């Protein structure tokens, strides 16, 4: 069994010092009572999504974020899926996740692969090209960020690499919160894995983060779901359940990858 706590909070746009302090306060609250195995943060919590001058606000090389998450993980002996932060490297901005284990060691980084062009994210950030894969407490896990959720092919690649639990930090707007839950549950059902969703609740130039952080099981059942205000959402999952579900409903065994490759190449279209 694994206890997960998702921190749903509002960042202040561009107010970096305030946001690190707020994250620390909420993380402390999450571990004080009934300490979890994993703490999860939302997308772009260090700057909000996102300042006009994102390079000025971004964490240079991720140094501050890495030190902050590493120290907290080691001090409290808790795993951290660090949502994502704005990071600057060589004059480029990245929407990046850091994952730390109980000892405070960096386990993985992941750069958001699909950038939300309707909000101009693709003009400000550089996309990642590698899946987010890691292991915590011996459990194979994966991660995507916000808009990545809409790309089922990318999520499937992450799960095919072995992920039993998928984390999705986001700054998903209230106006499309029904899509957030629908897509999250769909990704859980089609990939027969746990989906842990951490959403922001900030107000950025009128775009209201919708909250509704949730945990869905491998059959699509709702293990936890938050409201639209700052909160800490918790759920206990059983990662081995993914294997049992996949044995009962043999979606992965019944896949036909060669067929999909032929069709995608236009060799056997209908």
HELIX and SHEET records of a PDB file:
HELIX    1   1 UNK A   16  UNK A   32  1                                  17    
HELIX    2   2 UNK A   54  UNK A   57  1                                   4    
HELIX    3   3 UNK A   63  UNK A   76  1                                  14    
HELIX    4   4 UNK A  117  UNK A  119  5                                   3    
HELIX    5   5 UNK A  121  UNK A  124  1                                   4    
HELIX    6   6 UNK A  146  UNK A  150  5                                   5    
HELIX    7   7 UNK A  152  UNK A  160  1                                   9    
HELIX    8   8 UNK A  174  UNK A  176  5                                   3    
HELIX    9   9 UNK A  177  UNK A  191  1                                  15    
HELIX   10  10 UNK A  241  UNK A  248  1                                   8    
HELIX   11  11 UNK A  257  UNK A  264  1                                   8    
SHEET    1   A 7 UNK A  59  UNK A  60  0                                        
SHEET    2   A 7 UNK A  85  UNK A  89  1                                        
SHEET    3   A 7 UNK A  92  UNK A 100 -1                                        
SHEET    4   A 7 UNK A  79  UNK A  81 -1                                        
SHEET    5   A 7 UNK A  38  UNK A  40  1                                        
SHEET    6   A 7 UNK A   2  UNK A   8  1                                        
SHEET    7   A 7 UNK A 231  UNK A 237 -1                                        
SHEET    1   B 4 UNK A  59  UNK A  60  0                                        
SHEET    2   B 4 UNK A  85  UNK A  89  1                                        
SHEET    3   B 4 UNK A  92  UNK A 100 -1                                        
SHEET    4   B 4 UNK A 106  UNK A 111 -1                                        
SHEET    1   C 6 UNK A 132  UNK A 136  0                                        
SHEET    2   C 6 UNK A 139  UNK A 145 -1                                        
SHEET    3   C 6 UNK A 165  UNK A 170  1                                        
SHEET    4   C 6 UNK A 194  UNK A 199  1                                        
SHEET    5   C 6 UNK A 214  UNK A 216 -1                                        
SHEET    6   C 6 UNK A 222  UNK A 225 -1                                        
SHEET    1   D 2 UNK A 203  UNK A 204  0                                        
SHEET    2   D 2 UNK A 207  UNK A 208 -1                                        
END                                                                             
